[in-house]
Amino acid sequence: MLYFRSLDSIDLESLRYLNKYLLRYKVRILLGTAFVGLSVYFSILIPPAIRDALDFIIAGTEKLEGQQNLASFKELFGNEILKFSGIVIGFSLLSGLFMYLMRKTLIVMSRLVEYDMRKDIYEHYQKLDLGFYKRNKTGDLMARVSSDVSKVRMYLGPAIMYGIRVSFLFTFIIYSMFQVNTTLSFYALLPLPFLSISIYYISSLINKKSAEIQKQIAQLNTTAQEVYSGIRIVKSYAKEDAFRSHFESESADYKNKALKLARVQALFFPMMILLVSISTLLTIYVGGKLVVAGEITTGNIAEFVIYINMLTWPITSIGWIASLVQTAAASQDRINQIMRTEPNIAVSAAQDKPILKLKGSIEFRDVSFTYPDTGIIALKNVSFAVNPGDKVLIVGKTASGKSTIAELLLRFYDVTAGQILLDGKDIKTYDVQQLRLSIGYVPQNVFLFSETVESNIKLGEPAATRSRVVEYADIAAVDKDIRDFPDDYDTKIGERGVTLSGGQKQRLSIARALIKSPDLVLMDDCLSAVDANTEHQILSHIDKDLRDKTALIITHRVSNVLEFDKVVVLEKGEIQDVGSHSEVIKSNSYYQLLNNQ
């Protein structure tokens, strides 16, 4: 079951989940690390070259003291300055080349992991059961697969890349500095311990605030998604201002949290600049004394100043890297919560499996079911049997448990107590994917994708030809409507079929279910928005062309078109009556009322 831990409990352990991706691309990481080392190595060779050039110029200037001969100056310095310039340019170009290769390996690696993560999360979403989606908001789930993964990528790419580079720079520069003079190195590096303490303190604040921001982003996504999905209701009730105010309130909350994080992050940069400036001043002051004492040269001071400047970005980036790592840890923790959620009903891939052929016998044995998240008791000790090819009518008042029967047959849920037998076998023994492929299901709440009319119908049978699509559209009495659309069967119907009427949506959904020639048909109150003639046409097809197929028709109204073999009357989750039409109409007042309407 999905749960949320407190923000304070989030730590870097959540990033361990990414190790499998890092191992997958270990060659790129090793190459990238090598390129980082080479880039840093050639950049570290530049300060000694400048030191030697400066010491050479100072020594040469002393030799020419009192001389005003330009020719002598060119003779002494010209070629050497060109040589030193060439060395510096050469090292710079080599450092830049390996830096380019570093980005080509490590940054590209992070993009590949980002792709893999999104694919893995999406596939995991597909495996999770219906209860999971009732517990969690769509906007929050979208935020995890988009915004959270992007935050994690920043850790896998820039944070790791610059982290490795900082490590190499510190190692090479500190080694080079101590090789020159221990005393000067000590004073130049004196501010670094204070930097470490400040990073440790501020990182914990960044961690907490980053998690709060990610949670608020999910809330913003949820709010926007719900408004856009229900825009008809929003406009019909003239509630645009109310929802705008609500969104502005949520946005203001996000802004305030983001500003708090920005203020914390803003502490890093002035602190880094201050500490680097102090290091530079100490280097010049202590270095000057050592020059006077004859322990180092003037060129060494310039070399140390360059080293300190080279450390400026690494020192400054420590705060940025820490921020990226903490933000990624908060985001990865949210992703881990999803990836560790196991479905109550395992779904395996249906490829390369034999097609399941159902005879269509159904038996409910003392079935009881309570919805796990709400605690609502939907069915209580329900028992009835259906023979292969039977047409069964299931009626009852609202919330009597009719739709639950369809959901249990599709194994959206498993029974709380009792047993469901399908062709004499416990329904739990069937592969879930194969089972659902053998059932034609028309839900009460129709959902259509923002694709073409043909694509929506072919969802039931992807290999269907256009002529077969037209055939079943005609069976569902929607072909004439489709012919009036601008692009016929190639017309895009908009998000959730927004361009269609309620009746057209229902009929497309029926065509989609019947085109797969299912062994078992479940129709959940899907004729409520169609007229009597259309209903007659659809039920006539079920009566004639699906004569040998079992069909369960869940409805609030009774049709005289289809002669039902069995009628099941539900009330408050219990069977009130079951039998043939003639038997139930004599004994059940509710069924009598439906027939008289």
Residue pairs with C-beta under 8 A, 6 or more apart in sequence:
1 135
1 341
2 132
2 135
2 136
2 337
2 338
2 341
3 337
4 337
5 333
5 337
7 208
7 211
7 212
7 330
8 208
10 207
10 208
10 211
10 329
10 330
10 333
11 207
11 329
12 325
12 329
14 329
14 332
14 333
14 336
15 155
15 325
15 328
15 329
15 332
17 332
17 335
17 336
17 339
18 113
18 152
18 155
18 156
18 332
21 113
21 116
21 117
21 156
22 29
22 113
22 156
24 113
24 116
25 109
25 112
25 113
28 105
28 106
28 108
28 109
28 112
29 105
29 106
29 109
29 160
31 101
31 105
32 102
32 105
32 106
32 109
32 161
32 164
33 164
35 98
35 99
35 101
35 102
35 105
36 98
36 102
36 106
36 161
36 164
36 165
36 168
37 168
38 94
38 98
39 95
39 96
39 97
39 98
39 99
39 102
39 165
40 95
40 165
40 168
40 169
40 172
41 168
41 172
42 91
42 92
42 94
42 95
42 98
43 91
43 92
43 95
43 310
44 169
44 172
44 173
44 176
44 310
45 91
46 88
46 91
46 92
46 95
46 306
47 176
47 302
47 303
47 306
47 307
47 310
48 176
48 303
49 84
49 87
49 88
49 91
50 84
50 88
50 299
50 302
50 303
50 306
51 297
51 299
51 300
51 302
51 303
52 84
52 299
53 80
53 81
53 84
53 299
54 298
54 299
54 302
55 297
55 298
55 299
56 80
56 84
57 77
57 81
58 297
58 298
58 299
60 76
60 77
63 76
64 72
64 73
64 76
102 161
102 165
103 161
106 157
106 160
106 161
106 164
107 157
107 158
107 161
109 156
109 157
110 153
110 154
110 156
110 157
110 158
110 160
111 153
111 157
113 153
113 156
114 149
114 150
114 152
114 153
114 156
117 149
117 152
117 153
117 335
118 145
118 149
120 339
121 144
121 145
121 149
121 335
121 338
121 339
122 145
124 338
124 339
125 141
125 145
125 338
126 347
127 343
127 346
127 347
128 341
128 343
129 343
129 344
129 345
129 347
129 412
129 413
130 407
130 412
130 413
131 344
131 371
131 372
131 373
131 413
132 341
132 343
133 141
134 373
135 373
137 218
137 222
138 222
138 225
138 226
139 218
139 219
139 220
139 221
139 222
139 223
139 224
139 225
139 226
140 218
140 219
140 221
140 222
141 338
142 221
142 225
143 214
143 217
143 218
143 221
144 218
144 334
144 335
144 338
147 214
147 217
147 218
147 221
147 331
148 214
148 331
148 332
148 334
148 335
149 331
149 335
151 210
151 214
151 327
151 328
151 330
151 331
152 328
152 331
152 332
152 335
154 324
154 327
154 328
155 324
155 325
155 327
155 328
155 329
155 332
156 328
158 321
158 324
159 321
159 324
159 325
159 328
162 314
162 317
162 320
162 321
163 321
165 314
166 314
166 317
166 318
166 321
169 310
169 311
169 314
170 311
170 314
173 307
173 310
173 311
174 185
174 189
176 307
177 184
177 185
177 188
177 189
177 304
177 307
178 185
180 296
180 300
180 303
180 304
181 290
181 295
181 296
181 300
183 286
183 290
183 295
184 283
184 286
184 287
184 290
184 296
184 300
184 304
185 304
187 282
187 283
187 286
188 279
188 282
188 283
188 286
188 304
188 307
188 308
189 279
190 278
190 279
190 282
191 275
191 276
191 278
191 279
192 275
192 315
194 275
195 271
195 272
195 275
195 315
195 318
198 267
198 268
198 271
199 268
199 318
199 319
199 322
202 264
202 267
202 268
202 319
202 322
203 322
203 323
203 325
203 326
205 264
206 261
206 264
206 265
206 322
206 323
206 326
206 327
207 326
207 329
207 330
209 257
209 260
209 261
209 264
210 261
210 323
210 326
210 327
210 329
210 330
210 331
211 330
211 333
211 334
212 257
213 254
213 257
213 258
213 261
214 327
214 330
214 331
214 334
215 334
216 250
216 253
216 254
216 257
217 254
219 250
220 247
220 250
220 251
220 254
223 246
223 247
223 250
224 247
227 234
227 243
227 247
229 495
229 496
232 498
234 240
234 243
265 319
265 320
265 323
268 316
268 318
268 319
268 320
268 323
269 316
269 319
271 319
272 312
272 315
272 316
272 318
272 319
273 312
273 316
275 315
276 308
276 309
276 311
276 312
276 315
276 316
279 308
279 311
280 305
280 308
280 309
283 301
283 304
283 305
283 308
284 301
284 305
287 296
287 300
287 301
287 304
288 301
290 296
290 300
291 297
291 298
291 300
291 301
344 372
344 413
344 414
345 411
345 412
345 413
345 414
345 432
346 432
347 432
347 433
348 431
348 432
348 433
349 433
350 431
350 433
350 434
350 437
353 431
353 433
353 434
355 434
355 437
355 438
356 430
356 431
356 434
356 435
356 437
356 438
356 519
357 438
357 519
358 422
358 423
358 438
358 439
358 519
358 520
358 550
359 388
359 423
359 519
360 386
360 387
360 388
360 389
360 390
360 423
360 519
360 520
360 549
360 550
361 385
361 386
361 387
361 388
361 421
361 422
361 423
361 424
361 550
362 385
362 386
362 409
362 420
362 421
362 422
362 520
362 550
362 552
363 384
363 385
363 386
363 420
363 421
363 424
364 382
364 383
364 384
364 385
364 405
364 418
364 420
365 383
365 418
365 419
365 420
365 421
366 381
366 382
366 383
366 417
366 418
366 419
367 379
367 381
367 382
367 383
367 408
367 415
367 417
367 418
367 419
367 420
368 377
368 379
368 380
368 381
368 382
368 415
368 416
368 417
368 418
369 377
369 378
369 379
369 401
369 404
369 408
369 413
369 415
369 416
369 417
370 376
370 377
370 378
370 416
371 378
371 413
372 413
377 573
378 401
378 404
378 573
379 401
379 404
379 405
379 408
379 573
379 574
380 572
380 573
380 574
381 418
381 574
382 401
382 405
382 418
382 570
382 573
382 574
382 575
383 418
383 575
384 566
384 568
384 575
384 578
386 392
386 550
386 552
386 566
387 550
387 565
388 548
388 550
389 547
389 548
389 549
389 550
390 550
390 551
390 565
390 566
391 542
391 543
391 550
391 551
391 553
391 562
391 563
391 564
391 565
391 566
392 550
392 551
392 552
392 553
392 564
392 565
392 566
392 567
392 568
393 553
393 555
393 558
393 564
393 566
393 567
393 568
393 581
394 402
394 405
394 552
394 553
394 554
394 555
394 567
394 568
394 570
395 402
395 554
395 555
395 556
395 558
395 567
395 568
395 569
395 570
395 590
395 591
395 594
396 402
396 569
396 570
396 571
396 576
396 590
397 571
397 590
399 572
400 570
400 571
400 572
400 573
401 570
401 572
401 573
401 574
402 524
402 525
402 554
402 570
403 444
403 524
403 525
403 554
404 413
404 573
405 552
405 554
406 441
406 443
406 522
406 524
406 552
406 554
407 413
408 414
408 415
408 420
408 427
409 420
409 422
409 427
409 439
409 520
409 522
409 552
410 435
410 436
410 439
410 441
410 522
411 427
411 428
411 430
411 432
411 435
411 436
414 428
419 426
420 426
420 427
421 427
422 430
422 435
427 435
437 516
438 518
438 519
438 520
439 518
439 519
439 520
439 521
439 522
440 460
440 513
440 514
440 516
440 518
440 520
440 521
440 522
441 513
441 522
441 524
442 506
442 509
442 510
442 512
442 513
442 521
442 522
442 523
442 524
442 526
443 509
443 524
443 526
444 524
444 525
444 526
444 554
446 497
446 505
446 506
446 508
446 509
446 526
447 496
448 456
448 493
448 496
448 497
448 500
448 505
448 508
448 509
449 455
449 456
449 459
450 492
450 493
450 494
450 495
450 496
451 492
451 493
452 487
452 489
452 490
452 491
452 492
452 493
453 473
453 482
453 485
453 488
453 489
453 490
453 491
453 493
453 508
454 466
454 469
454 489
454 490
456 493
456 497
456 508
456 512
457 464
457 469
457 472
457 473
457 508
457 511
457 512
457 515
458 464
458 469
458 512
458 515
459 512
460 511
460 512
460 513
460 514
460 515
460 516
461 468
461 515
461 516
461 517
464 472
464 515
466 489
468 515
469 489
469 511
469 515
470 479
470 489
472 511
472 514
472 515
473 479
473 482
473 489
473 507
473 508
473 511
475 511
475 514
475 537
475 538
475 541
475 545
476 507
476 508
476 510
476 511
476 514
476 538
477 507
477 530
477 533
477 534
477 537
477 538
478 504
478 507
478 508
478 511
481 504
481 507
482 488
482 489
482 491
485 491
493 499
493 500
497 504
497 505
497 508
500 508
501 529
502 529
503 529
503 530
503 531
503 534
505 529
506 526
506 527
506 528
506 529
506 530
507 530
507 534
507 538
509 526
510 523
510 526
510 538
513 521
513 523
514 521
514 541
514 546
518 549
519 549
519 550
520 549
520 550
520 551
520 552
521 542
521 546
521 549
521 550
521 551
521 552
522 551
522 552
522 554
523 551
523 552
523 553
523 554
523 555
524 554
525 554
525 555
525 556
527 534
527 535
527 538
527 539
527 555
527 559
528 555
528 556
528 557
530 538
535 559
535 561
536 559
536 561
539 559
539 561
539 562
540 561
540 562
542 549
542 551
542 553
542 562
543 561
543 562
543 563
553 562
553 564
556 594
557 594
557 597
558 591
558 594
558 595
558 597
563 581
564 580
564 581
565 580
566 578
566 579
566 580
567 577
567 578
567 579
567 580
567 581
567 583
567 584
567 591
568 575
568 577
568 578
569 575
569 576
569 577
569 578
569 584
569 588
569 590
569 591
570 576
571 590
576 588
576 590
577 584
577 587
577 588
577 591
578 584
579 587
584 591
585 591
585 592
585 595
